[in-house]
Amino acid sequence: EGRVRLRHSENSCQGAECDPSTSNRFIRPNQVNDDHMNIEEIREYCLSLPMAQEDMRFGEDYLLFSVLGKIFACIGLRRPDYFALKCDPGYAIELRDLHPEIEPAWHWNKRYWNQLSLRGNLRDELITSLIRHSYSEVVRKMTRKAKTEYPQILTVGQ
């Protein structure tokens, strides 16, 4: 009751080193607003992006989403009502000023990373837009060779 189960699916790791036994665990969100996206929906959305993978390279308490090995999102499984996304520095400040649910990310470079709370009133459209923005920020800084070799990573709009 009141728990979200993260399930390991055959496609979720997509070639990344991922231990299915650590992906099957229960998490108790603290009063997450059920009318908005939850961590399972965020996970599914992140994995729907081209070449996105998940792993737990920081330990079993952190679910990371990356493209070509570069992290674009992180869910702390001990606090699943928050997650971190990469962001353009100017846009990060603007978002923090506009939305009390968005603040500098704890344990991340606060200039480039925002922490979003799922307890507030962020609309799903904004959350998915910020996930795409994060993904695009990571892809933007990749080498020309990576972009040429994997053109599908360039198809995600903000």
N, C-alpha and C positions, 0 to 999 in steps of 0.2 A: 504494500500500500504506500503510495506517495514516492515510489522508487522508479528510477529510469534504468532500464537495462541496456547496456551497450552490447550489441551483438557483433560477433566477428562474422563477416561474410567472405565468401571466396574472392570477391573483387576488391575488398576494402584495403588490403595492403598492396595490391598490384605490384608485386615483385619486391617490395620493401621487406626488410627483416622485421617481422611482426610475430609475436607469440600469441596464437589464438587463445591460449589459456589465460592470459592476462587481459584479453579484451572482453571476456565474459565476466563482468562484475556488476554489482549493484551500487547505485549511488543514490543518496537521499538529498534531493534539492531542498533548499530552505525557502519555502513560500514563493516558488517561481510562478509568475503569472501564466496560467494555463491558456490564456487567450492569445499568447504570442509564441514565437518559436521556442522550442526547448533544445537541449543539447543534442538529442538524437536527430532532430530536424536540421540543426546546424551541421552536424557531422555528415549527414546525407548530402546536404547542399555543397559542402566543401569537397566531398568526394566526387560530386557530379562534374566538377571543373576538369578541363583537359589535363591529363597526366597527374592529377592530384593523388597523393598517397598519404596514408596515416602511419604513424609509428609512435613508439614510446621511448625514444632515445634518451630522454632526460629522466627516465625511471617510470615506474608503474603509476605514478600520480599525475602524469601529464600526457595528454593525447595531443600529438602534434600533426599538423597538416602541412604538406610541403609539395612543391613542384620542382622537379629535377634536383631534389635534395635541399632546396631552400625553403625555410619555414615561412608560411603566410598566416597561420592561425594556431592558437594553442588553447586547449581547454584544460584547466586544472581540475582533476577529478575529485579533489577534496572540497572544492568550491565550484560546483558545476553551474552555478547561477551567474558565473562570470566567465568571460573568455577574452583573449587578447588577439588583436589584429594589427598588422603593420599599416602605416598611414603616412601620407605626405605630411611633413612637419607643419606647414601652414594650415592645411586642412584639419590636422589633428587638433590644433588650438581652437579653430573655429567650431569644431564638433563639441569640444569640451565646454565651450562657452554657451552653446545652444542646448545641450542635453545633459542634465545632471547624472544620467546613467552612464555617461562616457567620461572617463578620467584617465590620467597617465597610467600605463600598465605597470603593475607591481613586478619587480625583478626583470624588467625589460628596459631597453633604452627608451626613456620617456619622451624623447624627441620624436621617435618614429613609431612608437607602439601605444595603442589605446587599449584600455580595458573596458568592456561593455558589460553592464549589469542586465540580466534578464528579469530582474524584479520590477523594473520600471515600465515606462510606456513607449519604448522604442517600437516603431512599426516594423513588421516583417520586411517590407520593401526597403526600409533603411538598412536593416541588418544584412540582407542579401546584397544590397548595393555596396556596403562597407566590406563584405567578404570579397566581392569582385574587385573592389578598389585595392584591397590588400594583396590579392593574387597578382593584379596588374602591376603594383608597385614592385613586387619581387621580380616579375618577368621583365619589367623595364630595365632592371639593373643587370640582367643576364648578358652573356657575351653574344656577339653577332653570330658566332658559330652555333651556339645553342638555339638561338631563334631561327636560324636557317635550317638546322637539323630537325627541329621540332616546331614547325610553323603553327600547329594546332594550339600552342600555348598563347599565341597572339590573338586568338579569336574571342577572348573574354573582354567584353566592354565594361565600362564603369558605370 
